[in-house]
Amino acid sequence: MFCAVLVSGLMGLLSGPAHAKVELPDFTELVERVGPSVVNIRTMERARGGATQERGGIDPNLEEFFKRFGIPLPGGRGGAPRGNNNDDEPQQRGVGSGFILSADGYVMTNAHVVDGADEVLVTLTDKREFKAKLIGADKRTDVAVVKIEAAGLPAVKVGDVGRLKVGAWVMAIGSPFNLANSVTAGIVSAKGRETGEYLPFIQTDVAINPGNSGGPLINMNGEVVGINSQIYSRSGGYMGIAFAIPIDEAMRVADQLRASGRVIRGRIGVSIAPVTKEVAEAIGLGKPGGALVRGVETGQPAEKAGIEAGDIITKVDGKTIESSVDLPRIVGGIKPGAKTTLQVFRRGSYRDLAVTVAEFEAEQTARVTAPEPGAAVPAKTALGLTVSELSDAQRRELKIRGGVRVDAVDGAGARAGLREGDVLLTVDNTEITDVKQFLGIAAKAEKSRAVSVMVRRGEWVNYLVIRPSR
């Protein structure tokens, strides 16, 4: 009797709320609804000289994958000819995916899917195939728009990325290895993931393989929230980490591509770097954040506004720069010719500077000749640095008001990463005017305290932290 009661009680506990049955999501309805909006994209190229040769016998469907992720093609670019193909006959060069933006035939995909293609072929789920026209491609965001001549097409619904939460279920549809309309699913692993690209990515564990590029990432409402674009891999294959371009950013790019065939971005003409925790604490910024200005281009808006190398840009029009990668995205979104206000942190205090944004064009890099040793006798400091004066000509060439040249380095200075030929511009947020002043500041440095220095090296500036020996 006791055993029967005990068993009955245990069964009651196991069937209670704490052990309620959890059902996994059913994606069938989403696939039926969104699947017809997803397309297969094949790109073709015409032979150019030896381009008709087989690339080491590799499956053409894999070439897009190897190209995208920088993996050398097996066997190089040599090998046996493809056969008796006519040199004028287009050859398949890659496979990708895309999705229909509008009923009149606009299709979104990745820029790397269509890059360099002579022909783009779009195949719908009903097996109709169209030759597509490239409307525009933006390599910085890896977004492209093509157009096919068709009407009444099933367009996707665009979702709100802001409401997408980490841990939410998502689904991908694409053409991995040319297997059209393959469905995979997983969860959102992270948002705002920085990979060195122009945009913050959505990270997922959805299986993404060669051919998935350009396909949609779909939420449980059947809305597109991203474009599957990249994977992280040490082996060349899927390893559980995939990245998608947020659809809100992609749509902004697509709208400009459809309107003018290109993306117009703002720029101010600075080269930037991240601000580390160590540097932020040493210079009095507090927590790490903002974008360190390593260089300012001559004649560009930043120089005209008074921005200097070594400034840390902390806000643009009141928007906080959480990390250095935020700056080009925010400035890029400002219409060229518009005026904006930058907040910068300079030598211990904040200041606002007005700047007129210019249009982004080709990157410009100023060349600066390395300074020669000054005429003054080198003087060694307790920081492990031997320094000398800069001539007026050297300062004019470097466009700096003061500073001293590092002629030799050892001890604490060497451990901090300083090198011969560096130019010291500030120490503990104090501008260096000459050797005498620098020696006075260095002599007062406490051996138990880190000392921040702003250094000019070649074209760029950076902050380093010297920790004197006890």
Rosetta blueprint (number, residue, H / E / L):
1 M L
2 F H
3 C H
4 A H
5 V H
6 L H
7 V H
8 S H
9 G H
10 L H
11 M H
12 G H
13 L H
14 L H
15 S L
16 G L
17 P H
18 A H
19 H H
20 A L
21 K L
22 V L
23 E L
24 L L
25 P L
26 D L
27 F L
28 T H
29 E H
30 L H
31 V H
32 E H
33 R H
34 V H
35 G H
36 P H
37 S H
38 V E
39 V E
40 N E
41 I E
42 R E
43 T E
44 M E
45 E E
46 R L
47 A L
48 R L
49 G H
50 G H
51 A H
52 T H
53 Q E
54 E L
55 R L
56 G L
57 G L
58 I L
59 D L
60 P H
61 N H
62 L H
63 E H
64 E H
65 F H
66 F H
67 K H
68 R H
69 F L
70 G L
71 I L
72 P L
73 L L
74 P L
75 G L
76 G L
77 R L
78 G L
79 G L
80 A L
81 P E
82 R L
83 G L
84 N L
85 N L
86 N L
87 D L
88 D L
89 E L
90 P L
91 Q E
92 Q E
93 R E
94 G E
95 V E
96 G E
97 S E
98 G E
99 F E
100 I E
101 L L
102 S L
103 A L
104 D L
105 G L
106 Y E
107 V E
108 M E
109 T E
110 N L
111 A H
112 H H
113 V H
114 V H
115 D L
116 G L
117 A L
118 D L
119 E E
120 V E
121 L E
122 V E
123 T E
124 L L
125 T L
126 D L
127 K L
128 R L
129 E E
130 F E
131 K E
132 A E
133 K E
134 L E
135 I E
136 G E
137 A E
138 D E
139 K L
140 R L
141 T L
142 D L
143 V E
144 A E
145 V E
146 V E
147 K E
148 I L
149 E L
150 A L
151 A L
152 G L
153 L L
154 P L
155 A L
156 V L
157 K E
158 V E
159 G L
160 D L
161 V H
162 G H
163 R H
164 L L
165 K L
166 V L
167 G L
168 A L
169 W E
170 V E
171 M E
172 A E
173 I E
174 G E
175 S L
176 P H
177 F H
178 N H
179 L L
180 A L
181 N L
182 S E
183 V E
184 T E
185 A E
186 G E
187 I E
188 V E
189 S E
190 A E
191 K E
192 G E
193 R E
194 E L
195 T L
196 G L
197 E L
198 Y L
199 L L
200 P L
201 F E
202 I E
203 Q E
204 T E
205 D L
206 V L
207 A L
208 I L
209 N L
210 P L
211 G L
212 N L
213 S L
214 G L
215 G L
216 P E
217 L E
218 I E
219 N L
220 M L
221 N L
222 G L
223 E E
224 V E
225 V E
226 G E
227 I E
228 N E
229 S E
230 Q E
231 I E
232 Y L
233 S L
234 R L
235 S L
236 G L
237 G L
238 Y L
239 M L
240 G L
241 I L
242 A E
243 F E
244 A E
245 I E
246 P E
247 I H
248 D H
249 E H
250 A H
251 M H
252 R H
253 V H
254 A H
255 D H
256 Q H
257 L H
258 R H
259 A H
260 S H
261 G L
262 R L
263 V L
264 I L
265 R L
266 G E
267 R E
268 I L
269 G L
270 V E
271 S E
272 I E
273 A E
274 P L
275 V L
276 T L
277 K H
278 E H
279 V H
280 A H
281 E H
282 A H
283 I H
284 G L
285 L L
286 G L
287 K L
288 P L
289 G L
290 G L
291 A E
292 L E
293 V E
294 R E
295 G E
296 V E
297 E L
298 T L
299 G L
300 Q L
301 P H
302 A H
303 E H
304 K H
305 A H
306 G L
307 I L
308 E L
309 A L
310 G L
311 D L
312 I E
313 I E
314 T E
315 K E
316 V E
317 D L
318 G L
319 K E
320 T E
321 I L
322 E L
323 S L
324 S L
325 V L
326 D H
327 L H
328 P H
329 R H
330 I H
331 V H
332 G H
333 G L
334 I L
335 K L
336 P L
337 G L
338 A L
339 K E
340 T E
341 T E
342 L E
343 Q E
344 V E
345 F E
346 R E
347 R L
348 G L
349 S E
350 Y E
351 R E
352 D E
353 L E
354 A E
355 V E
356 T E
357 V L
358 A E
359 E E
360 F L
361 E L
362 A L
363 E L
364 Q L
365 T L
366 A L
367 R L
368 V L
369 T L
370 A L
371 P L
372 E L
373 P L
374 G L
375 A L
376 A L
377 V L
378 P L
379 A E
380 K E
381 T L
382 A L
383 L L
384 G L
385 L E
386 T E
387 V E
388 S E
389 E E
390 L L
391 S L
392 D H
393 A H
394 Q H
395 R H
396 R H
397 E H
398 L H
399 K L
400 I L
401 R L
402 G L
403 G L
404 V E
405 R E
406 V E
407 D E
408 A E
409 V E
410 D L
411 G H
412 A H
413 G H
414 A H
415 R H
416 A H
417 G L
418 L L
419 R L
420 E L
421 G L
422 D L
423 V E
424 L E
425 L E
426 T E
427 V E
428 D L
429 N L
430 T E
431 E E
432 I L
433 T L
434 D L
435 V H
436 K H
437 Q H
438 F H
439 L H
440 G H
441 I H
442 A H
443 A H
444 K H
445 A L
446 E L
447 K L
448 S L
449 R L
450 A L
451 V E
452 S E
453 V E
454 M E
455 V E
456 R E
457 R E
458 G L
459 E L
460 W E
461 V E
462 N E
463 Y E
464 L E
465 V E
466 I E
467 R L
468 P L
469 S L
470 R L
